[in-house]
Amino acid sequence: MVRAIKGTLVECDASIKSIIINIDKEKNDYIIEDLDDTHLLIKDVMVAQLKARLDERLKETVPFVEDDSGSERENKK
């Protein structure tokens, strides 16, 4: 008998996709299907949890950069 699983199509770049795949390797709870280089089908009920895990992983690996767009630098010509 065939079972249907509701999923969400996720589009991301290759670096984020590799992080998601590494997260999924622990328990295979998230990915239904790896479609191509930039698309994954994720279990619909697990999307919010995956976003949280991805945010945690990115905070660990990506250095914090302060936003200096509000700085008062003068434009010298």
PDB file with SEQRES, HELIX, SHEET and CRYST1 records, atoms N, CA, C and O in Angstrom:
SEQRES   1 A   77  MET VAL ARG ALA ILE LYS GLY THR LEU VAL GLU CYS ASP          
SEQRES   2 A   77  ALA SER ILE LYS SER ILE ILE ILE ASN ILE ASP LYS GLU          
SEQRES   3 A   77  LYS ASN ASP TYR ILE ILE GLU ASP LEU ASP ASP THR HIS          
SEQRES   4 A   77  LEU LEU ILE LYS ASP VAL MET VAL ALA GLN LEU LYS ALA          
SEQRES   5 A   77  ARG LEU ASP GLU ARG LEU LYS GLU THR VAL PRO PHE VAL          
SEQRES   6 A   77  GLU ASP ASP SER GLY SER GLU ARG GLU ASN LYS LYS              
HELIX    1 AA1 ALA A   14  LYS A   25  1                                  12    
HELIX    2 AA2 ASP A   44  MET A   46  5                                   3    
HELIX    3 AA3 VAL A   47  THR A   61  1                                  15    
SHEET    1 AA1 3 GLY A   7  GLU A  11  0                                        
SHEET    2 AA1 3 HIS A  39  LYS A  43 -1                                        
SHEET    3 AA1 3 ILE A  31  ASP A  34 -1                                        
CRYST1    1.000    1.000    1.000  90.00  90.00  90.00 P 1           1          
ATOM      1  N   MET A   1       0.840  -1.172   0.000  1.00  0.00           N  
ATOM      2  CA  MET A   1       0.000   0.000   0.000  1.00  0.00           C  
ATOM      3  C   MET A   1       0.892   1.245   0.000  1.00  0.00           C  
ATOM      4  O   MET A   1       1.909   1.285   0.693  1.00  0.00           O  
ATOM      5  N   VAL A   2       0.512   2.244  -0.769  1.00  0.00           N  
ATOM      6  CA  VAL A   2       1.271   3.469  -0.917  1.00  0.00           C  
ATOM      7  C   VAL A   2       0.852   4.471   0.152  1.00  0.00           C  
ATOM      8  O   VAL A   2      -0.336   4.661   0.412  1.00  0.00           O  
ATOM      9  N   ARG A   3       1.840   5.107   0.766  1.00  0.00           N  
ATOM     10  CA  ARG A   3       1.574   6.173   1.743  1.00  0.00           C  
ATOM     11  C   ARG A   3       2.015   7.492   1.157  1.00  0.00           C  
ATOM     12  O   ARG A   3       3.105   7.593   0.595  1.00  0.00           O  
ATOM     13  N   ALA A   4       1.178   8.503   1.284  1.00  0.00           N  
ATOM     14  CA  ALA A   4       1.537   9.842   0.829  1.00  0.00           C  
ATOM     15  C   ALA A   4       2.058  10.651   2.007  1.00  0.00           C  
ATOM     16  O   ALA A   4       1.518  10.581   3.111  1.00  0.00           O  
ATOM     17  N   ILE A   5       3.106  11.412   1.762  1.00  0.00           N  
ATOM     18  CA  ILE A   5       3.677  12.282   2.785  1.00  0.00           C  
ATOM     19  C   ILE A   5       3.611  13.708   2.260  1.00  0.00           C  
ATOM     20  O   ILE A   5       4.107  14.000   1.172  1.00  0.00           O  
ATOM     21  N   LYS A   6       2.992  14.601   3.044  1.00  0.00           N  
ATOM     22  CA  LYS A   6       2.886  15.994   2.652  1.00  0.00           C  
ATOM     23  C   LYS A   6       4.246  16.651   2.810  1.00  0.00           C  
ATOM     24  O   LYS A   6       4.890  16.510   3.850  1.00  0.00           O  
ATOM     25  N   GLY A   7       4.690  17.373   1.779  1.00  0.00           N  
ATOM     26  CA  GLY A   7       6.005  17.985   1.810  1.00  0.00           C  
ATOM     27  C   GLY A   7       6.009  19.421   1.366  1.00  0.00           C  
ATOM     28  O   GLY A   7       5.044  19.914   0.782  1.00  0.00           O  
ATOM     29  N   THR A   8       7.106  20.085   1.648  1.00  0.00           N  
ATOM     30  CA  THR A   8       7.332  21.468   1.250  1.00  0.00           C  
ATOM     31  C   THR A   8       8.570  21.508   0.373  1.00  0.00           C  
ATOM     32  O   THR A   8       9.609  20.950   0.724  1.00  0.00           O  
ATOM     33  N   LEU A   9       8.454  22.174  -0.773  1.00  0.00           N  
ATOM     34  CA  LEU A   9       9.586  22.320  -1.673  1.00  0.00           C  
ATOM     35  C   LEU A   9      10.471  23.447  -1.166  1.00  0.00           C  
ATOM     36  O   LEU A   9      10.014  24.575  -0.983  1.00  0.00           O  
ATOM     37  N   VAL A  10      11.745  23.133  -0.940  1.00  0.00           N  
ATOM     38  CA  VAL A  10      12.703  24.111  -0.443  1.00  0.00           C  
ATOM     39  C   VAL A  10      13.742  24.360  -1.527  1.00  0.00           C  
ATOM     40  O   VAL A  10      14.344  23.426  -2.058  1.00  0.00           O  
ATOM     41  N   GLU A  11      13.944  25.638  -1.847  1.00  0.00           N  
ATOM     42  CA  GLU A  11      14.978  26.030  -2.797  1.00  0.00           C  
ATOM     43  C   GLU A  11      16.068  26.761  -2.025  1.00  0.00           C  
ATOM     44  O   GLU A  11      15.783  27.692  -1.272  1.00  0.00           O  
ATOM     45  N   CYS A  12      17.303  26.344  -2.210  1.00  0.00           N  
ATOM     46  CA  CYS A  12      18.425  26.972  -1.506  1.00  0.00           C  
ATOM     47  C   CYS A  12      19.691  26.778  -2.324  1.00  0.00           C  
ATOM     48  O   CYS A  12      19.717  26.001  -3.278  1.00  0.00           O  
ATOM     49  N   ASP A  13      20.743  27.500  -1.936  1.00  0.00           N  
ATOM     50  CA  ASP A  13      22.002  27.290  -2.651  1.00  0.00           C  
ATOM     51  C   ASP A  13      22.684  26.016  -2.149  1.00  0.00           C  
ATOM     52  O   ASP A  13      22.273  25.422  -1.151  1.00  0.00           O  
ATOM     53  N   ALA A  14      23.706  25.624  -2.847  1.00  0.00           N  
ATOM     54  CA  ALA A  14      24.348  24.335  -2.564  1.00  0.00           C  
ATOM     55  C   ALA A  14      24.947  24.256  -1.160  1.00  0.00           C  
ATOM     56  O   ALA A  14      24.929  23.192  -0.542  1.00  0.00           O  
ATOM     57  N   SER A  15      25.473  25.365  -0.654  1.00  0.00           N  
ATOM     58  CA  SER A  15      26.086  25.328   0.680  1.00  0.00           C  
ATOM     59  C   SER A  15      25.039  25.091   1.768  1.00  0.00           C  
ATOM     60  O   SER A  15      25.279  24.319   2.696  1.00  0.00           O  
ATOM     61  N   ILE A  16      23.880  25.748   1.665  1.00  0.00           N  
ATOM     62  CA  ILE A  16      22.808  25.547   2.642  1.00  0.00           C  
ATOM     63  C   ILE A  16      22.242  24.139   2.499  1.00  0.00           C  
ATOM     64  O   ILE A  16      21.923  23.494   3.498  1.00  0.00           O  
ATOM     65  N   LYS A  17      22.117  23.663   1.271  1.00  0.00           N  
ATOM     66  CA  LYS A  17      21.612  22.310   1.041  1.00  0.00           C  
ATOM     67  C   LYS A  17      22.508  21.278   1.709  1.00  0.00           C  
ATOM     68  O   LYS A  17      22.009  20.319   2.297  1.00  0.00           O  
ATOM     69  N   SER A  18      23.821  21.459   1.629  1.00  0.00           N  
ATOM     70  CA  SER A  18      24.727  20.490   2.261  1.00  0.00           C  
ATOM     71  C   SER A  18      24.576  20.515   3.783  1.00  0.00           C  
ATOM     72  O   SER A  18      24.689  19.471   4.425  1.00  0.00           O  
ATOM     73  N   ILE A  19      24.324  21.678   4.367  1.00  0.00           N  
ATOM     74  CA  ILE A  19      24.093  21.752   5.816  1.00  0.00           C  
ATOM     75  C   ILE A  19      22.807  21.020   6.174  1.00  0.00           C  
ATOM     76  O   ILE A  19      22.768  20.274   7.152  1.00  0.00           O  
ATOM     77  N   ILE A  20      21.746  21.231   5.381  1.00  0.00           N  
ATOM     78  CA  ILE A  20      20.469  20.545   5.635  1.00  0.00           C  
ATOM     79  C   ILE A  20      20.644  19.034   5.535  1.00  0.00           C  
ATOM     80  O   ILE A  20      20.108  18.291   6.357  1.00  0.00           O  
ATOM     81  N   ILE A  21      21.382  18.582   4.545  1.00  0.00           N  
ATOM     82  CA  ILE A  21      21.616  17.144   4.382  1.00  0.00           C  
ATOM     83  C   ILE A  21      22.388  16.600   5.582  1.00  0.00           C  
ATOM     84  O   ILE A  21      22.084  15.507   6.060  1.00  0.00           O  
ATOM     85  N   ASN A  22      23.374  17.336   6.074  1.00  0.00           N  
ATOM     86  CA  ASN A  22      24.124  16.896   7.259  1.00  0.00           C  
ATOM     87  C   ASN A  22      23.234  16.835   8.494  1.00  0.00           C  
ATOM     88  O   ASN A  22      23.369  15.920   9.306  1.00  0.00           O  
ATOM     89  N   ILE A  23      22.322  17.802   8.647  1.00  0.00           N  
ATOM     90  CA  ILE A  23      21.378  17.775   9.767  1.00  0.00           C  
ATOM     91  C   ILE A  23      20.478  16.548   9.647  1.00  0.00           C  
ATOM     92  O   ILE A  23      20.207  15.874  10.641  1.00  0.00           O  
ATOM     93  N   ASP A  24      20.019  16.262   8.437  1.00  0.00           N  
ATOM     94  CA  ASP A  24      19.110  15.138   8.208  1.00  0.00           C  
ATOM     95  C   ASP A  24      19.786  13.786   8.426  1.00  0.00           C  
ATOM     96  O   ASP A  24      19.112  12.817   8.775  1.00  0.00           O  
ATOM     97  N   LYS A  25      21.086  13.700   8.232  1.00  0.00           N  
ATOM     98  CA  LYS A  25      21.801  12.419   8.379  1.00  0.00           C  
ATOM     99  C   LYS A  25      21.702  11.847   9.788  1.00  0.00           C  
ATOM    100  O   LYS A  25      21.811  10.636   9.975  1.00  0.00           O  
ATOM    101  N   GLU A  26      21.495  12.712  10.780  1.00  0.00           N  
ATOM    102  CA  GLU A  26      21.442  12.248  12.166  1.00  0.00           C  
ATOM    103  C   GLU A  26      20.275  11.285  12.399  1.00  0.00           C  
ATOM    104  O   GLU A  26      20.457  10.225  12.997  1.00  0.00           O  
ATOM    105  N   LYS A  27      19.063  11.654  11.925  1.00  0.00           N  
ATOM    106  CA  LYS A  27      17.887  10.818  12.171  1.00  0.00           C  
ATOM    107  C   LYS A  27      17.015  10.583  10.939  1.00  0.00           C  
ATOM    108  O   LYS A  27      16.038   9.837  11.015  1.00  0.00           O  
ATOM    109  N   ASN A  28      17.345  11.197   9.820  1.00  0.00           N  
ATOM    110  CA  ASN A  28      16.522  11.128   8.607  1.00  0.00           C  
ATOM    111  C   ASN A  28      15.083  11.571   8.865  1.00  0.00           C  
ATOM    112  O   ASN A  28      14.136  10.938   8.399  1.00  0.00           O  
ATOM    113  N   ASP A  29      14.929  12.666   9.615  1.00  0.00           N  
ATOM    114  CA  ASP A  29      13.605  13.166   9.971  1.00  0.00           C  
ATOM    115  C   ASP A  29      13.057  14.223   9.031  1.00  0.00           C  
ATOM    116  O   ASP A  29      11.862  14.515   9.086  1.00  0.00           O  
ATOM    117  N   TYR A  30      13.871  14.804   8.180  1.00  0.00           N  
ATOM    118  CA  TYR A  30      13.465  16.008   7.457  1.00  0.00           C  
ATOM    119  C   TYR A  30      13.252  15.812   5.959  1.00  0.00           C  
ATOM    120  O   TYR A  30      12.204  16.192   5.435  1.00  0.00           O  
ATOM    121  N   ILE A  31      14.207  15.236   5.273  1.00  0.00           N  
ATOM    122  CA  ILE A  31      14.184  15.179   3.809  1.00  0.00           C  
ATOM    123  C   ILE A  31      13.354  13.996   3.318  1.00  0.00           C  
ATOM    124  O   ILE A  31      13.565  12.853   3.725  1.00  0.00           O  
ATOM    125  N   ILE A  32      12.405  14.302   2.432  1.00  0.00           N  
ATOM    126  CA  ILE A  32      11.654  13.251   1.742  1.00  0.00           C  
ATOM    127  C   ILE A  32      12.417  12.853   0.487  1.00  0.00           C  
ATOM    128  O   ILE A  32      12.595  11.670   0.199  1.00  0.00           O  
ATOM    129  N   GLU A  33      12.867  13.874  -0.260  1.00  0.00           N  
ATOM    130  CA  GLU A  33      13.560  13.601  -1.526  1.00  0.00           C  
ATOM    131  C   GLU A  33      14.555  14.718  -1.828  1.00  0.00           C  
ATOM    132  O   GLU A  33      14.251  15.899  -1.657  1.00  0.00           O  
ATOM    133  N   ASP A  34      15.732  14.334  -2.275  1.00  0.00           N  
ATOM    134  CA  ASP A  34      16.741  15.263  -2.776  1.00  0.00           C  
ATOM    135  C   ASP A  34      16.509  15.362  -4.281  1.00  0.00           C  
ATOM    136  O   ASP A  34      16.793  14.419  -5.018  1.00  0.00           O  
ATOM    137  N   LEU A  35      15.993  16.505  -4.736  1.00  0.00           N  
ATOM    138  CA  LEU A  35      15.542  16.617  -6.121  1.00  0.00           C  
ATOM    139  C   LEU A  35      16.650  16.988  -7.096  1.00  0.00           C  
ATOM    140  O   LEU A  35      16.806  16.334  -8.127  1.00  0.00           O  
ATOM    141  N   ASP A  36      17.413  18.016  -6.792  1.00  0.00           N  
ATOM    142  CA  ASP A  36      18.521  18.426  -7.653  1.00  0.00           C  
ATOM    143  C   ASP A  36      19.493  19.274  -6.840  1.00  0.00           C  
ATOM    144  O   ASP A  36      19.465  19.235  -5.610  1.00  0.00           O  
ATOM    145  N   ASP A  37      20.349  20.036  -7.509  1.00  0.00           N  
ATOM    146  CA  ASP A  37      21.396  20.797  -6.824  1.00  0.00           C  
ATOM    147  C   ASP A  37      20.856  21.875  -5.887  1.00  0.00           C  
ATOM    148  O   ASP A  37      21.536  22.254  -4.933  1.00  0.00           O  
ATOM    149  N   THR A  38      19.650  22.375  -6.143  1.00  0.00           N  
ATOM    150  CA  THR A  38      19.142  23.494  -5.345  1.00  0.00           C  
ATOM    151  C   THR A  38      17.763  23.247  -4.744  1.00  0.00           C  
ATOM    152  O   THR A  38      17.187  24.164  -4.159  1.00  0.00           O  
ATOM    153  N   HIS A  39      17.213  22.036  -4.867  1.00  0.00           N  
ATOM    154  CA  HIS A  39      15.862  21.762  -4.376  1.00  0.00           C  
ATOM    155  C   HIS A  39      15.806  20.493  -3.522  1.00  0.00           C  
ATOM    156  O   HIS A  39      16.392  19.462  -3.851  1.00  0.00           O  
ATOM    157  N   LEU A  40      15.076  20.617  -2.411  1.00  0.00           N  
ATOM    158  CA  LEU A  40      14.808  19.483  -1.530  1.00  0.00           C  
ATOM    159  C   LEU A  40      13.319  19.454  -1.235  1.00  0.00           C  
ATOM    160  O   LEU A  40      12.674  20.500  -1.168  1.00  0.00           O  
ATOM    161  N   LEU A  41      12.776  18.265  -1.059  1.00  0.00           N  
ATOM    162  CA  LEU A  41      11.399  18.114  -0.588  1.00  0.00           C  
ATOM    163  C   LEU A  41      11.491  17.734   0.881  1.00  0.00           C  
ATOM    164  O   LEU A  41      12.019  16.679   1.233  1.00  0.00           O  
ATOM    165  N   ILE A  42      10.964  18.619   1.742  1.00  0.00           N  
ATOM    166  CA  ILE A  42      11.062  18.472   3.195  1.00  0.00           C  
ATOM    167  C   ILE A  42       9.699  18.102   3.756  1.00  0.00           C  
ATOM    168  O   ILE A  42       8.678  18.603   3.285  1.00  0.00           O  
ATOM    169  N   LYS A  43       9.670  17.216   4.774  1.00  0.00           N  
ATOM    170  CA  LYS A  43       8.417  16.861   5.426  1.00  0.00           C  
ATOM    171  C   LYS A  43       7.767  18.128   5.968  1.00  0.00           C  
ATOM    172  O   LYS A  43       8.393  18.894   6.700  1.00  0.00           O  
ATOM    173  N   ASP A  44       6.509  18.338   5.601  1.00  0.00           N  
ATOM    174  CA  ASP A  44       5.802  19.569   5.921  1.00  0.00           C  
ATOM    175  C   ASP A  44       5.764  19.855   7.418  1.00  0.00           C  
ATOM    176  O   ASP A  44       5.919  21.004   7.831  1.00  0.00           O  
ATOM    177  N   VAL A  45       5.564  18.837   8.224  1.00  0.00           N  
ATOM    178  CA  VAL A  45       5.446  19.037   9.670  1.00  0.00           C  
ATOM    179  C   VAL A  45       6.805  19.319  10.326  1.00  0.00           C  
ATOM    180  O   VAL A  45       6.855  19.670  11.505  1.00  0.00           O  
ATOM    181  N   MET A  46       7.893  19.172   9.587  1.00  0.00           N  
ATOM    182  CA  MET A  46       9.234  19.341  10.156  1.00  0.00           C  
ATOM    183  C   MET A  46       9.933  20.626   9.693  1.00  0.00           C  
ATOM    184  O   MET A  46      11.071  20.883  10.088  1.00  0.00           O  
ATOM    185  N   VAL A  47       9.272  21.428   8.867  1.00  0.00           N  
ATOM    186  CA  VAL A  47       9.919  22.619   8.303  1.00  0.00           C  
ATOM    187  C   VAL A  47      10.336  23.600   9.397  1.00  0.00           C  
ATOM    188  O   VAL A  47      11.471  24.078   9.382  1.00  0.00           O  
ATOM    189  N   ALA A  48       9.457  23.912  10.338  1.00  0.00           N  
ATOM    190  CA  ALA A  48       9.790  24.873  11.397  1.00  0.00           C  
ATOM    191  C   ALA A  48      10.964  24.378  12.243  1.00  0.00           C  
ATOM    192  O   ALA A  48      11.855  25.155  12.586  1.00  0.00           O  
ATOM    193  N   GLN A  49      10.965  23.095  12.576  1.00  0.00           N  
ATOM    194  CA  GLN A  49      12.052  22.529  13.369  1.00  0.00           C  
ATOM    195  C   GLN A  49      13.362  22.567  12.585  1.00  0.00           C  
ATOM    196  O   GLN A  49      14.417  22.859  13.148  1.00  0.00           O  
ATOM    197  N   LEU A  50      13.295  22.275  11.290  1.00  0.00           N  
ATOM    198  CA  LEU A  50      14.499  22.319  10.457  1.00  0.00           C  
ATOM    199  C   LEU A  50      15.043  23.744  10.376  1.00  0.00           C  
ATOM    200  O   LEU A  50      16.257  23.939  10.427  1.00  0.00           O  
ATOM    201  N   LYS A  51      14.168  24.740  10.251  1.00  0.00           N  
ATOM    202  CA  LYS A  51      14.612  26.133  10.221  1.00  0.00           C  
ATOM    203  C   LYS A  51      15.358  26.485  11.505  1.00  0.00           C  
ATOM    204  O   LYS A  51      16.395  27.146  11.458  1.00  0.00           O  
ATOM    205  N   ALA A  52      14.842  26.051  12.639  1.00  0.00           N  
ATOM    206  CA  ALA A  52      15.488  26.328  13.918  1.00  0.00           C  
ATOM    207  C   ALA A  52      16.866  25.670  13.986  1.00  0.00           C  
ATOM    208  O   ALA A  52      17.835  26.296  14.416  1.00  0.00           O  
ATOM    209  N   ARG A  53      16.951  24.420  13.567  1.00  0.00           N  
ATOM    210  CA  ARG A  53      18.240  23.703  13.584  1.00  0.00           C  
ATOM    211  C   ARG A  53      19.235  24.351  12.624  1.00  0.00           C  
ATOM    212  O   ARG A  53      20.426  24.449  12.923  1.00  0.00           O  
ATOM    213  N   LEU A  54      18.735  24.791  11.467  1.00  0.00           N  
ATOM    214  CA  LEU A  54      19.598  25.448  10.482  1.00  0.00           C  
ATOM    215  C   LEU A  54      20.109  26.778  11.029  1.00  0.00           C  
ATOM    216  O   LEU A  54      21.282  27.105  10.854  1.00  0.00           O  
ATOM    217  N   ASP A  55      19.246  27.546  11.688  1.00  0.00           N  
ATOM    218  CA  ASP A  55      19.677  28.803  12.297  1.00  0.00           C  
ATOM    219  C   ASP A  55      20.767  28.564  13.338  1.00  0.00           C  
ATOM    220  O   ASP A  55      21.750  29.304  13.391  1.00  0.00           O  
ATOM    221  N   GLU A  56      20.597  27.538  14.162  1.00  0.00           N  
ATOM    222  CA  GLU A  56      21.613  27.196  15.164  1.00  0.00           C  
ATOM    223  C   GLU A  56      22.939  26.862  14.500  1.00  0.00           C  
ATOM    224  O   GLU A  56      23.993  27.346  14.911  1.00  0.00           O  
ATOM    225  N   ARG A  57      22.872  26.032  13.475  1.00  0.00           N  
ATOM    226  CA  ARG A  57      24.092  25.610  12.783  1.00  0.00           C  
ATOM    227  C   ARG A  57      24.779  26.797  12.112  1.00  0.00           C  
ATOM    228  O   ARG A  57      26.006  26.892  12.128  1.00  0.00           O  
ATOM    229  N   LEU A  58      23.996  27.703  11.524  1.00  0.00           N  
ATOM    230  CA  LEU A  58      24.592  28.868  10.873  1.00  0.00           C  
ATOM    231  C   LEU A  58      25.232  29.811  11.892  1.00  0.00           C  
ATOM    232  O   LEU A  58      26.273  30.405  11.614  1.00  0.00           O  
ATOM    233  N   LYS A  59      24.621  29.952  13.067  1.00  0.00           N  
ATOM    234  CA  LYS A  59      25.214  30.792  14.114  1.00  0.00           C  
ATOM    235  C   LYS A  59      26.555  30.227  14.567  1.00  0.00           C  
ATOM    236  O   LYS A  59      27.456  30.981  14.933  1.00  0.00           O  
ATOM    237  N   GLU A  60      26.688  28.908  14.545  1.00  0.00           N  
ATOM    238  CA  GLU A  60      27.939  28.262  14.945  1.00  0.00           C  
ATOM    239  C   GLU A  60      29.032  28.444  13.899  1.00  0.00           C  
ATOM    240  O   GLU A  60      30.205  28.586  14.246  1.00  0.00           O  
ATOM    241  N   THR A  61      28.658  28.442  12.629  1.00  0.00           N  
ATOM    242  CA  THR A  61      29.658  28.420  11.567  1.00  0.00           C  
ATOM    243  C   THR A  61      29.900  29.749  10.877  1.00  0.00           C  
ATOM    244  O   THR A  61      30.982  29.966  10.330  1.00  0.00           O  
ATOM    245  N   VAL A  62      28.920  30.647  10.889  1.00  0.00           N  
ATOM    246  CA  VAL A  62      29.062  31.922  10.193  1.00  0.00           C  
ATOM    247  C   VAL A  62      29.366  33.000  11.224  1.00  0.00           C  
ATOM    248  O   VAL A  62      28.606  33.174  12.177  1.00  0.00           O  
ATOM    249  N   PRO A  63      30.475  33.730  11.044  1.00  0.00           N  
ATOM    250  CA  PRO A  63      30.813  34.773  12.010  1.00  0.00           C  
ATOM    251  C   PRO A  63      29.814  35.928  11.956  1.00  0.00           C  
ATOM    252  O   PRO A  63      29.279  36.261  10.899  1.00  0.00           O  
ATOM    253  N   PHE A  64      29.578  36.528  13.118  1.00  0.00           N  
ATOM    254  CA  PHE A  64      28.667  37.663  13.210  1.00  0.00           C  
ATOM    255  C   PHE A  64      29.347  38.888  12.631  1.00  0.00           C  
ATOM    256  O   PHE A  64      30.487  39.191  12.983  1.00  0.00           O  
ATOM    257  N   VAL A  65      28.657  39.598  11.744  1.00  0.00           N  
ATOM    258  CA  VAL A  65      29.177  40.815  11.149  1.00  0.00           C  
ATOM    259  C   VAL A  65      28.241  41.947  11.541  1.00  0.00           C  
ATOM    260  O   VAL A  65      27.034  41.882  11.306  1.00  0.00           O  
ATOM    261  N   GLU A  66      28.818  42.995  12.149  1.00  0.00           N  
ATOM    262  CA  GLU A  66      27.994  44.122  12.549  1.00  0.00           C  
ATOM    263  C   GLU A  66      27.559  44.900  11.329  1.00  0.00           C  
ATOM    264  O   GLU A  66      28.305  45.030  10.358  1.00  0.00           O  
ATOM    265  N   ASP A  67      26.342  45.418  11.386  1.00  0.00           N  
ATOM    266  CA  ASP A  67      25.801  46.227  10.303  1.00  0.00           C  
ATOM    267  C   ASP A  67      26.274  47.657  10.494  1.00  0.00           C  
ATOM    268  O   ASP A  67      25.894  48.318  11.461  1.00  0.00           O  
ATOM    269  N   ASP A  68      27.103  48.138   9.574  1.00  0.00           N  
ATOM    270  CA  ASP A  68      27.606  49.500   9.700  1.00  0.00           C  
ATOM    271  C   ASP A  68      26.931  50.448   8.714  1.00  0.00           C  
ATOM    272  O   ASP A  68      27.448  51.527   8.423  1.00  0.00           O  
ATOM    273  N   SER A  69      25.775  50.038   8.204  1.00  0.00           N  
ATOM    274  CA  SER A  69      25.078  50.876   7.222  1.00  0.00           C  
ATOM    275  C   SER A  69      24.608  52.179   7.841  1.00  0.00           C  
ATOM    276  O   SER A  69      24.387  53.150   7.117  1.00  0.00           O  
ATOM    277  N   GLY A  70      24.447  52.233   9.164  1.00  0.00           N  
ATOM    278  CA  GLY A  70      23.989  53.439   9.834  1.00  0.00           C  
ATOM    279  C   GLY A  70      25.126  54.302  10.331  1.00  0.00           C  
ATOM    280  O   GLY A  70      24.897  55.285  11.036  1.00  0.00           O  
ATOM    281  N   SER A  71      26.352  53.950   9.973  1.00  0.00           N  
ATOM    282  CA  SER A  71      27.486  54.709  10.458  1.00  0.00           C  
ATOM    283  C   SER A  71      27.515  56.081   9.817  1.00  0.00           C  
ATOM    284  O   SER A  71      26.910  56.313   8.770  1.00  0.00           O  
ATOM    285  N   GLU A  72      28.225  56.976  10.463  1.00  0.00           N  
ATOM    286  CA  GLU A  72      28.267  58.354   9.989  1.00  0.00           C  
ATOM    287  C   GLU A  72      29.582  58.623   9.264  1.00  0.00           C  
ATOM    288  O   GLU A  72      30.265  59.605   9.554  1.00  0.00           O  
ATOM    289  N   ARG A  73      29.923  57.774   8.347  1.00  0.00           N  
ATOM    290  CA  ARG A  73      31.136  57.986   7.559  1.00  0.00           C  
ATOM    291  C   ARG A  73      30.866  59.049   6.507  1.00  0.00           C  
ATOM    292  O   ARG A  73      29.770  59.147   5.954  1.00  0.00           O  
ATOM    293  N   GLU A  74      31.897  59.842   6.249  1.00  0.00           N  
ATOM    294  CA  GLU A  74      31.765  60.840   5.208  1.00  0.00           C  
ATOM    295  C   GLU A  74      32.273  60.254   3.895  1.00  0.00           C  
ATOM    296  O   GLU A  74      33.273  59.536   3.862  1.00  0.00           O  
ATOM    297  N   ASN A  75      31.588  60.565   2.849  1.00  0.00           N  
ATOM    298  CA  ASN A  75      32.027  60.121   1.525  1.00  0.00           C  
ATOM    299  C   ASN A  75      33.033  61.112   0.998  1.00  0.00           C  
ATOM    300  O   ASN A  75      32.689  62.263   0.728  1.00  0.00           O  
ATOM    301  N   LYS A  76      34.258  60.688   0.849  1.00  0.00           N  
ATOM    302  CA  LYS A  76      35.308  61.564   0.334  1.00  0.00           C  
ATOM    303  C   LYS A  76      35.422  61.355  -1.149  1.00  0.00           C  
ATOM    304  O   LYS A  76      35.472  60.226  -1.638  1.00  0.00           O  
ATOM    305  N   LYS A  77      35.462  62.456  -1.853  1.00  0.00           N  
ATOM    306  CA  LYS A  77      35.561  62.385  -3.325  1.00  0.00           C  
ATOM    307  C   LYS A  77      36.865  62.931  -3.796  1.00  0.00           C  
ATOM    308  O   LYS A  77      37.126  62.954  -4.999  1.00  0.00           O  
TER     309      LYS A  77                                                      
END                                                                             
